[in-house]
Amino acid sequence: MKSVGINGYGTIGKRVADAVSAQDDMKIVGVTKRSPDFEARMAVEKGYDLYISVPGRESSFEEAGIKVTGTADELFEKLDVVVDCTPEGIGAKNKESIYEKIGLKGIFQGGEKHDNIGLSFNSFSNYKDVIGKDYARVVSCNTTGLCRTLKPIDDLCGIKKVRAVMVRRGADPRQVKKGPINAVVPNPPTVPSHHGPDVQTVMYGLNITTIALLVPTTLMHQHNLMVELESNVSVDDIKDMLNATPRVLLLKASEGLGSTAEFMEYAKELGRSRNDLFEIGVWDESLNIVDGELYYMQAIHQESDVVPENVDAIRAMLEIEDDPQKSIEKTNKAMGIF
């Protein structure tokens, strides 16, 4: 049973903690928090040992009535790997100033730059490249969503070129001081956006160009893809392949699932914790092939789609499982993913 710690028990960290706890070949030794907020309290109530990431703040946790087990440095000494879910840019600093110095393996999130970590990870695309490595970055929620559908398409019939328009949520649901209120914002106004190059860190050599927009919603990201195919296939071939692909759902607008809001309602009906939709939802009706070019639309739940990839990354880095398909199946079964 491998020992895992979560540095940063926030939006992604708390989900990864629960996902790891559901597995039978790894365990959560502890999680870290900077401040004695409701998430810190909930971590303790869920049975996680809580460690403070800023020494000297013990009194503030005591005053809040939140039990602290120790400091982050004490937690790190107990781990086989740390999953760093700290805010963007902090993880890379932690890698250099802490993890490398004590010889601790680390997994980072998509907010970190690929060059600062040195290796990126996606369960579908390059699992075997990460086996036994010391550090890897799970690519962003948007990149994960792109890889989940593009990799099986590439395996089926080959891809000449991808063009994608990313319609991004302006902020997460809990963020009250961020995001456009009454605007559509090019993000960035230059082309390409960073998403295409990020995909190339795990799908090597893929010809992909992306542009992105921010819109006033908090629920999900939405992608519009145009994919030039290498060989001739039918729409039914694509649908059969996507239906057989784990962590991908073909959903029908004709069944009342015509929007991201309805996708989130679907997740609620599934009875998922926090209403999470780990799978990538592809609109069935959007799939079409015209003159050898595949068109489709999909939606990404930005708070949760990278969570199972973090579990798979742990298995790869700690050499628990060298077969990506077996890890994906094991993770999915434990988390209740289709």
Contacts in CASP RR format, 6 or more apart in sequence:
PFRMAT RR
TARGET T0000
AUTHOR 0000-0000-0000
METHOD contacts of the structure
MODEL  1
MKSVGINGYGTIGKRVADAVSAQDDMKIVGVTKRSPDFEARMAVEKGYDL
YISVPGRESSFEEAGIKVTGTADELFEKLDVVVDCTPEGIGAKNKESIYE
KIGLKGIFQGGEKHDNIGLSFNSFSNYKDVIGKDYARVVSCNTTGLCRTL
KPIDDLCGIKKVRAVMVRRGADPRQVKKGPINAVVPNPPTVPSHHGPDVQ
TVMYGLNITTIALLVPTTLMHQHNLMVELESNVSVDDIKDMLNATPRVLL
LKASEGLGSTAEFMEYAKELGRSRNDLFEIGVWDESLNIVDGELYYMQAI
HQESDVVPENVDAIRAMLEIEDDPQKSIEKTNKAMGIF
1 25 0 8 1.000
1 26 0 8 1.000
1 27 0 8 1.000
2 25 0 8 1.000
2 26 0 8 1.000
2 27 0 8 1.000
2 80 0 8 1.000
2 81 0 8 1.000
2 314 0 8 1.000
2 318 0 8 1.000
2 320 0 8 1.000
3 26 0 8 1.000
3 27 0 8 1.000
3 29 0 8 1.000
3 78 0 8 1.000
3 79 0 8 1.000
3 80 0 8 1.000
3 81 0 8 1.000
4 20 0 8 1.000
4 26 0 8 1.000
4 27 0 8 1.000
4 28 0 8 1.000
4 29 0 8 1.000
4 79 0 8 1.000
4 80 0 8 1.000
4 81 0 8 1.000
4 82 0 8 1.000
4 83 0 8 1.000
4 314 0 8 1.000
5 17 0 8 1.000
5 28 0 8 1.000
5 29 0 8 1.000
5 30 0 8 1.000
5 31 0 8 1.000
5 75 0 8 1.000
5 79 0 8 1.000
5 81 0 8 1.000
5 82 0 8 1.000
5 83 0 8 1.000
6 13 0 8 1.000
6 14 0 8 1.000
6 16 0 8 1.000
6 17 0 8 1.000
6 20 0 8 1.000
6 28 0 8 1.000
6 30 0 8 1.000
6 31 0 8 1.000
6 32 0 8 1.000
6 82 0 8 1.000
6 83 0 8 1.000
6 85 0 8 1.000
7 31 0 8 1.000
7 32 0 8 1.000
7 53 0 8 1.000
7 72 0 8 1.000
7 82 0 8 1.000
7 83 0 8 1.000
7 84 0 8 1.000
7 85 0 8 1.000
7 86 0 8 1.000
7 91 0 8 1.000
7 94 0 8 1.000
8 31 0 8 1.000
8 32 0 8 1.000
8 33 0 8 1.000
8 34 0 8 1.000
8 53 0 8 1.000
8 84 0 8 1.000
8 85 0 8 1.000
8 86 0 8 1.000
9 17 0 8 1.000
9 31 0 8 1.000
9 32 0 8 1.000
9 33 0 8 1.000
9 39 0 8 1.000
9 40 0 8 1.000
9 43 0 8 1.000
9 48 0 8 1.000
9 50 0 8 1.000
9 85 0 8 1.000
10 39 0 8 1.000
10 85 0 8 1.000
11 85 0 8 1.000
11 172 0 8 1.000
11 174 0 8 1.000
11 303 0 8 1.000
12 85 0 8 1.000
12 109 0 8 1.000
12 303 0 8 1.000
12 306 0 8 1.000
12 307 0 8 1.000
12 310 0 8 1.000
13 31 0 8 1.000
13 83 0 8 1.000
13 85 0 8 1.000
14 31 0 8 1.000
14 39 0 8 1.000
14 42 0 8 1.000
14 43 0 8 1.000
15 274 0 8 1.000
15 276 0 8 1.000
15 303 0 8 1.000
15 304 0 8 1.000
15 307 0 8 1.000
16 83 0 8 1.000
16 85 0 8 1.000
16 307 0 8 1.000
16 310 0 8 1.000
16 311 0 8 1.000
17 28 0 8 1.000
17 31 0 8 1.000
17 43 0 8 1.000
17 48 0 8 1.000
18 46 0 8 1.000
18 273 0 8 1.000
19 307 0 8 1.000
19 308 0 8 1.000
19 310 0 8 1.000
19 311 0 8 1.000
19 331 0 8 1.000
19 334 0 8 1.000
19 335 0 8 1.000
20 26 0 8 1.000
20 27 0 8 1.000
20 28 0 8 1.000
20 83 0 8 1.000
20 310 0 8 1.000
20 311 0 8 1.000
20 314 0 8 1.000
21 27 0 8 1.000
21 28 0 8 1.000
22 334 0 8 1.000
22 335 0 8 1.000
23 311 0 8 1.000
23 330 0 8 1.000
23 331 0 8 1.000
23 334 0 8 1.000
24 334 0 8 1.000
25 315 0 8 1.000
25 320 0 8 1.000
25 321 0 8 1.000
25 330 0 8 1.000
26 311 0 8 1.000
26 314 0 8 1.000
26 315 0 8 1.000
26 318 0 8 1.000
26 320 0 8 1.000
28 48 0 8 1.000
29 49 0 8 1.000
29 75 0 8 1.000
29 78 0 8 1.000
29 79 0 8 1.000
30 48 0 8 1.000
30 49 0 8 1.000
30 50 0 8 1.000
30 51 0 8 1.000
30 69 0 8 1.000
30 75 0 8 1.000
31 43 0 8 1.000
31 48 0 8 1.000
31 49 0 8 1.000
31 50 0 8 1.000
31 51 0 8 1.000
32 50 0 8 1.000
32 51 0 8 1.000
32 52 0 8 1.000
32 53 0 8 1.000
32 72 0 8 1.000
32 75 0 8 1.000
33 39 0 8 1.000
33 40 0 8 1.000
33 43 0 8 1.000
33 50 0 8 1.000
33 51 0 8 1.000
33 52 0 8 1.000
33 53 0 8 1.000
34 52 0 8 1.000
34 53 0 8 1.000
34 54 0 8 1.000
34 57 0 8 1.000
35 57 0 8 1.000
35 60 0 8 1.000
36 57 0 8 1.000
36 60 0 8 1.000
36 61 0 8 1.000
36 63 0 8 1.000
36 64 0 8 1.000
36 65 0 8 1.000
36 66 0 8 1.000
40 50 0 8 1.000
40 61 0 8 1.000
40 64 0 8 1.000
40 66 0 8 1.000
41 64 0 8 1.000
41 66 0 8 1.000
43 50 0 8 1.000
44 50 0 8 1.000
44 66 0 8 1.000
44 67 0 8 1.000
49 69 0 8 1.000
49 75 0 8 1.000
50 61 0 8 1.000
50 66 0 8 1.000
50 67 0 8 1.000
50 68 0 8 1.000
50 69 0 8 1.000
50 70 0 8 1.000
51 68 0 8 1.000
51 69 0 8 1.000
51 70 0 8 1.000
51 71 0 8 1.000
51 72 0 8 1.000
51 74 0 8 1.000
51 75 0 8 1.000
52 58 0 8 1.000
52 61 0 8 1.000
52 68 0 8 1.000
52 70 0 8 1.000
52 71 0 8 1.000
52 72 0 8 1.000
53 71 0 8 1.000
53 72 0 8 1.000
53 86 0 8 1.000
55 71 0 8 1.000
55 73 0 8 1.000
58 68 0 8 1.000
61 67 0 8 1.000
61 68 0 8 1.000
62 68 0 8 1.000
69 75 0 8 1.000
73 98 0 8 1.000
76 82 0 8 1.000
76 98 0 8 1.000
76 99 0 8 1.000
76 102 0 8 1.000
76 104 0 8 1.000
77 102 0 8 1.000
79 104 0 8 1.000
80 105 0 8 1.000
80 318 0 8 1.000
81 104 0 8 1.000
81 105 0 8 1.000
81 106 0 8 1.000
81 107 0 8 1.000
81 314 0 8 1.000
81 317 0 8 1.000
81 318 0 8 1.000
82 99 0 8 1.000
82 104 0 8 1.000
82 105 0 8 1.000
82 106 0 8 1.000
82 107 0 8 1.000
83 106 0 8 1.000
83 107 0 8 1.000
83 310 0 8 1.000
83 314 0 8 1.000
84 90 0 8 1.000
84 91 0 8 1.000
84 94 0 8 1.000
84 95 0 8 1.000
84 99 0 8 1.000
84 106 0 8 1.000
84 107 0 8 1.000
84 108 0 8 1.000
84 109 0 8 1.000
85 109 0 8 1.000
86 94 0 8 1.000
88 111 0 8 1.000
88 112 0 8 1.000
89 111 0 8 1.000
89 112 0 8 1.000
89 113 0 8 1.000
89 116 0 8 1.000
91 108 0 8 1.000
91 112 0 8 1.000
92 108 0 8 1.000
92 112 0 8 1.000
92 113 0 8 1.000
92 116 0 8 1.000
92 117 0 8 1.000
95 106 0 8 1.000
95 108 0 8 1.000
95 116 0 8 1.000
95 117 0 8 1.000
95 135 0 8 1.000
98 104 0 8 1.000
99 105 0 8 1.000
99 106 0 8 1.000
99 135 0 8 1.000
103 134 0 8 1.000
105 133 0 8 1.000
105 134 0 8 1.000
105 135 0 8 1.000
105 317 0 8 1.000
105 318 0 8 1.000
106 134 0 8 1.000
106 135 0 8 1.000
106 136 0 8 1.000
106 317 0 8 1.000
107 121 0 8 1.000
107 135 0 8 1.000
107 136 0 8 1.000
107 137 0 8 1.000
107 138 0 8 1.000
107 310 0 8 1.000
107 313 0 8 1.000
107 314 0 8 1.000
107 317 0 8 1.000
108 117 0 8 1.000
108 135 0 8 1.000
108 136 0 8 1.000
108 137 0 8 1.000
108 138 0 8 1.000
109 137 0 8 1.000
109 138 0 8 1.000
109 140 0 8 1.000
109 306 0 8 1.000
110 137 0 8 1.000
110 138 0 8 1.000
110 139 0 8 1.000
110 140 0 8 1.000
110 141 0 8 1.000
110 143 0 8 1.000
110 198 0 8 1.000
110 306 0 8 1.000
111 140 0 8 1.000
112 137 0 8 1.000
114 120 0 8 1.000
114 137 0 8 1.000
114 198 0 8 1.000
114 201 0 8 1.000
117 135 0 8 1.000
117 136 0 8 1.000
117 137 0 8 1.000
118 135 0 8 1.000
118 137 0 8 1.000
119 129 0 8 1.000
119 130 0 8 1.000
119 133 0 8 1.000
119 135 0 8 1.000
119 136 0 8 1.000
119 137 0 8 1.000
120 126 0 8 1.000
120 136 0 8 1.000
120 137 0 8 1.000
120 138 0 8 1.000
120 139 0 8 1.000
120 198 0 8 1.000
120 201 0 8 1.000
120 202 0 8 1.000
121 127 0 8 1.000
121 129 0 8 1.000
121 130 0 8 1.000
121 136 0 8 1.000
121 137 0 8 1.000
121 138 0 8 1.000
121 139 0 8 1.000
121 202 0 8 1.000
121 309 0 8 1.000
121 312 0 8 1.000
121 313 0 8 1.000
121 316 0 8 1.000
122 138 0 8 1.000
122 139 0 8 1.000
122 143 0 8 1.000
122 144 0 8 1.000
122 147 0 8 1.000
122 151 0 8 1.000
122 202 0 8 1.000
122 203 0 8 1.000
122 309 0 8 1.000
123 308 0 8 1.000
123 309 0 8 1.000
123 312 0 8 1.000
123 313 0 8 1.000
123 324 0 8 1.000
123 327 0 8 1.000
123 328 0 8 1.000
124 147 0 8 1.000
124 148 0 8 1.000
124 151 0 8 1.000
124 152 0 8 1.000
124 324 0 8 1.000
124 328 0 8 1.000
125 147 0 8 1.000
125 151 0 8 1.000
125 202 0 8 1.000
125 203 0 8 1.000
126 202 0 8 1.000
126 203 0 8 1.000
126 204 0 8 1.000
127 312 0 8 1.000
127 316 0 8 1.000
127 324 0 8 1.000
127 327 0 8 1.000
128 316 0 8 1.000
128 322 0 8 1.000
128 324 0 8 1.000
130 136 0 8 1.000
130 313 0 8 1.000
130 316 0 8 1.000
130 317 0 8 1.000
131 316 0 8 1.000
131 317 0 8 1.000
131 319 0 8 1.000
131 322 0 8 1.000
132 316 0 8 1.000
132 317 0 8 1.000
132 318 0 8 1.000
132 319 0 8 1.000
133 316 0 8 1.000
133 317 0 8 1.000
134 317 0 8 1.000
136 313 0 8 1.000
136 316 0 8 1.000
136 317 0 8 1.000
138 144 0 8 1.000
138 306 0 8 1.000
138 309 0 8 1.000
138 310 0 8 1.000
138 313 0 8 1.000
139 147 0 8 1.000
139 198 0 8 1.000
139 199 0 8 1.000
139 201 0 8 1.000
139 202 0 8 1.000
139 306 0 8 1.000
139 309 0 8 1.000
140 195 0 8 1.000
140 198 0 8 1.000
140 306 0 8 1.000
141 221 0 8 1.000
141 300 0 8 1.000
141 301 0 8 1.000
141 302 0 8 1.000
141 303 0 8 1.000
141 305 0 8 1.000
141 306 0 8 1.000
142 166 0 8 1.000
142 168 0 8 1.000
142 195 0 8 1.000
142 198 0 8 1.000
142 221 0 8 1.000
142 223 0 8 1.000
142 300 0 8 1.000
142 302 0 8 1.000
143 195 0 8 1.000
143 196 0 8 1.000
143 198 0 8 1.000
143 199 0 8 1.000
143 202 0 8 1.000
144 300 0 8 1.000
144 305 0 8 1.000
144 306 0 8 1.000
144 309 0 8 1.000
145 223 0 8 1.000
145 280 0 8 1.000
145 298 0 8 1.000
145 300 0 8 1.000
145 305 0 8 1.000
146 162 0 8 1.000
146 164 0 8 1.000
146 195 0 8 1.000
146 196 0 8 1.000
146 199 0 8 1.000
146 208 0 8 1.000
146 223 0 8 1.000
146 225 0 8 1.000
147 199 0 8 1.000
147 202 0 8 1.000
147 203 0 8 1.000
148 245 0 8 1.000
148 247 0 8 1.000
148 248 0 8 1.000
148 280 0 8 1.000
148 305 0 8 1.000
149 225 0 8 1.000
149 242 0 8 1.000
149 245 0 8 1.000
149 248 0 8 1.000
149 280 0 8 1.000
149 282 0 8 1.000
149 296 0 8 1.000
149 298 0 8 1.000
150 159 0 8 1.000
150 162 0 8 1.000
150 199 0 8 1.000
150 203 0 8 1.000
150 206 0 8 1.000
150 208 0 8 1.000
150 225 0 8 1.000
150 227 0 8 1.000
151 203 0 8 1.000
152 241 0 8 1.000
152 242 0 8 1.000
152 245 0 8 1.000
152 248 0 8 1.000
153 159 0 8 1.000
153 227 0 8 1.000
153 229 0 8 1.000
153 238 0 8 1.000
153 241 0 8 1.000
153 294 0 8 1.000
154 203 0 8 1.000
154 206 0 8 1.000
156 233 0 8 1.000
156 237 0 8 1.000
156 238 0 8 1.000
156 241 0 8 1.000
157 229 0 8 1.000
157 230 0 8 1.000
157 231 0 8 1.000
157 232 0 8 1.000
157 233 0 8 1.000
157 237 0 8 1.000
158 229 0 8 1.000
158 230 0 8 1.000
158 231 0 8 1.000
159 206 0 8 1.000
159 207 0 8 1.000
159 227 0 8 1.000
159 228 0 8 1.000
159 229 0 8 1.000
159 230 0 8 1.000
160 207 0 8 1.000
160 228 0 8 1.000
160 229 0 8 1.000
160 230 0 8 1.000
161 207 0 8 1.000
161 208 0 8 1.000
161 209 0 8 1.000
161 227 0 8 1.000
161 228 0 8 1.000
162 206 0 8 1.000
162 207 0 8 1.000
162 208 0 8 1.000
162 209 0 8 1.000
162 225 0 8 1.000
162 226 0 8 1.000
162 227 0 8 1.000
162 228 0 8 1.000
163 208 0 8 1.000
163 209 0 8 1.000
163 210 0 8 1.000
163 225 0 8 1.000
163 226 0 8 1.000
163 227 0 8 1.000
164 195 0 8 1.000
164 196 0 8 1.000
164 208 0 8 1.000
164 209 0 8 1.000
164 210 0 8 1.000
164 211 0 8 1.000
164 223 0 8 1.000
164 224 0 8 1.000
164 225 0 8 1.000
164 226 0 8 1.000
165 210 0 8 1.000
165 211 0 8 1.000
165 212 0 8 1.000
165 213 0 8 1.000
165 223 0 8 1.000
165 224 0 8 1.000
166 193 0 8 1.000
166 195 0 8 1.000
166 210 0 8 1.000
166 211 0 8 1.000
166 212 0 8 1.000
166 213 0 8 1.000
166 221 0 8 1.000
166 222 0 8 1.000
166 223 0 8 1.000
167 212 0 8 1.000
167 213 0 8 1.000
167 215 0 8 1.000
167 221 0 8 1.000
167 222 0 8 1.000
167 223 0 8 1.000
167 224 0 8 1.000
168 187 0 8 1.000
168 212 0 8 1.000
168 213 0 8 1.000
168 214 0 8 1.000
168 215 0 8 1.000
168 221 0 8 1.000
169 214 0 8 1.000
169 215 0 8 1.000
169 217 0 8 1.000
169 218 0 8 1.000
169 219 0 8 1.000
169 220 0 8 1.000
169 221 0 8 1.000
169 302 0 8 1.000
170 178 0 8 1.000
170 179 0 8 1.000
170 180 0 8 1.000
170 214 0 8 1.000
170 215 0 8 1.000
170 216 0 8 1.000
170 217 0 8 1.000
170 218 0 8 1.000
171 178 0 8 1.000
171 179 0 8 1.000
171 218 0 8 1.000
172 218 0 8 1.000
172 302 0 8 1.000
172 303 0 8 1.000
173 218 0 8 1.000
173 219 0 8 1.000
173 303 0 8 1.000
175 218 0 8 1.000
179 214 0 8 1.000
179 216 0 8 1.000
180 214 0 8 1.000
180 215 0 8 1.000
180 216 0 8 1.000
181 216 0 8 1.000
182 216 0 8 1.000
183 216 0 8 1.000
184 213 0 8 1.000
184 214 0 8 1.000
184 215 0 8 1.000
185 213 0 8 1.000
185 214 0 8 1.000
185 215 0 8 1.000
186 211 0 8 1.000
186 212 0 8 1.000
186 213 0 8 1.000
186 214 0 8 1.000
187 193 0 8 1.000
187 212 0 8 1.000
187 213 0 8 1.000
187 214 0 8 1.000
188 212 0 8 1.000
191 209 0 8 1.000
191 211 0 8 1.000
192 209 0 8 1.000
192 210 0 8 1.000
192 211 0 8 1.000
193 210 0 8 1.000
193 211 0 8 1.000
193 212 0 8 1.000
194 210 0 8 1.000
195 210 0 8 1.000
195 212 0 8 1.000
196 208 0 8 1.000
196 209 0 8 1.000
196 210 0 8 1.000
199 206 0 8 1.000
199 208 0 8 1.000
199 210 0 8 1.000
200 206 0 8 1.000
200 208 0 8 1.000
217 260 0 8 1.000
219 260 0 8 1.000
219 261 0 8 1.000
219 263 0 8 1.000
219 264 0 8 1.000
219 301 0 8 1.000
220 260 0 8 1.000
220 263 0 8 1.000
220 264 0 8 1.000
220 277 0 8 1.000
220 299 0 8 1.000
220 300 0 8 1.000
220 301 0 8 1.000
220 302 0 8 1.000
221 299 0 8 1.000
221 300 0 8 1.000
221 302 0 8 1.000
222 260 0 8 1.000
222 297 0 8 1.000
222 298 0 8 1.000
222 299 0 8 1.000
222 300 0 8 1.000
223 297 0 8 1.000
223 298 0 8 1.000
223 299 0 8 1.000
223 300 0 8 1.000
224 295 0 8 1.000
224 297 0 8 1.000
225 294 0 8 1.000
225 295 0 8 1.000
225 296 0 8 1.000
225 297 0 8 1.000
225 298 0 8 1.000
226 293 0 8 1.000
226 294 0 8 1.000
226 295 0 8 1.000
227 293 0 8 1.000
227 294 0 8 1.000
227 295 0 8 1.000
227 296 0 8 1.000
228 292 0 8 1.000
228 293 0 8 1.000
228 294 0 8 1.000
229 289 0 8 1.000
229 292 0 8 1.000
229 293 0 8 1.000
229 294 0 8 1.000
232 292 0 8 1.000
233 289 0 8 1.000
234 289 0 8 1.000
235 287 0 8 1.000
235 288 0 8 1.000
235 289 0 8 1.000
238 287 0 8 1.000
238 289 0 8 1.000
238 294 0 8 1.000
238 296 0 8 1.000
239 250 0 8 1.000
239 284 0 8 1.000
239 287 0 8 1.000
242 248 0 8 1.000
242 250 0 8 1.000
242 282 0 8 1.000
243 250 0 8 1.000
246 328 0 8 1.000
246 329 0 8 1.000
246 332 0 8 1.000
246 337 0 8 1.000
246 338 0 8 1.000
247 278 0 8 1.000
247 279 0 8 1.000
247 280 0 8 1.000
247 305 0 8 1.000
247 308 0 8 1.000
247 328 0 8 1.000
247 332 0 8 1.000
247 337 0 8 1.000
247 338 0 8 1.000
248 279 0 8 1.000
248 280 0 8 1.000
248 281 0 8 1.000
248 282 0 8 1.000
249 279 0 8 1.000
249 280 0 8 1.000
249 281 0 8 1.000
249 282 0 8 1.000
249 338 0 8 1.000
250 281 0 8 1.000
250 282 0 8 1.000
250 284 0 8 1.000
251 257 0 8 1.000
251 258 0 8 1.000
251 263 0 8 1.000
251 266 0 8 1.000
251 281 0 8 1.000
251 282 0 8 1.000
251 283 0 8 1.000
251 284 0 8 1.000
252 283 0 8 1.000
252 284 0 8 1.000
252 285 0 8 1.000
253 283 0 8 1.000
253 284 0 8 1.000
253 285 0 8 1.000
254 285 0 8 1.000
256 262 0 8 1.000
257 263 0 8 1.000
257 266 0 8 1.000
257 283 0 8 1.000
258 283 0 8 1.000
260 299 0 8 1.000
263 277 0 8 1.000
263 281 0 8 1.000
263 299 0 8 1.000
263 301 0 8 1.000
264 275 0 8 1.000
264 277 0 8 1.000
264 301 0 8 1.000
266 277 0 8 1.000
267 275 0 8 1.000
267 276 0 8 1.000
267 277 0 8 1.000
267 301 0 8 1.000
268 275 0 8 1.000
270 277 0 8 1.000
272 278 0 8 1.000
274 303 0 8 1.000
274 304 0 8 1.000
276 301 0 8 1.000
276 303 0 8 1.000
276 304 0 8 1.000
276 307 0 8 1.000
277 301 0 8 1.000
277 304 0 8 1.000
277 305 0 8 1.000
278 301 0 8 1.000
278 304 0 8 1.000
278 305 0 8 1.000
278 307 0 8 1.000
278 308 0 8 1.000
278 335 0 8 1.000
278 337 0 8 1.000
279 305 0 8 1.000
279 337 0 8 1.000
279 338 0 8 1.000
280 298 0 8 1.000
280 299 0 8 1.000
280 300 0 8 1.000
280 305 0 8 1.000
281 298 0 8 1.000
281 299 0 8 1.000
281 300 0 8 1.000
282 296 0 8 1.000
282 297 0 8 1.000
282 298 0 8 1.000
283 296 0 8 1.000
283 297 0 8 1.000
283 298 0 8 1.000
283 299 0 8 1.000
286 295 0 8 1.000
286 296 0 8 1.000
286 297 0 8 1.000
287 294 0 8 1.000
287 295 0 8 1.000
287 296 0 8 1.000
288 294 0 8 1.000
288 295 0 8 1.000
288 296 0 8 1.000
289 295 0 8 1.000
307 335 0 8 1.000
308 328 0 8 1.000
308 331 0 8 1.000
308 332 0 8 1.000
308 335 0 8 1.000
308 337 0 8 1.000
311 327 0 8 1.000
311 331 0 8 1.000
311 335 0 8 1.000
312 324 0 8 1.000
312 327 0 8 1.000
312 328 0 8 1.000
312 331 0 8 1.000
314 320 0 8 1.000
315 321 0 8 1.000
315 327 0 8 1.000
315 330 0 8 1.000
315 331 0 8 1.000
316 322 0 8 1.000
316 324 0 8 1.000
316 327 0 8 1.000
320 327 0 8 1.000
321 327 0 8 1.000
321 330 0 8 1.000
331 337 0 8 1.000
332 338 0 8 1.000
END
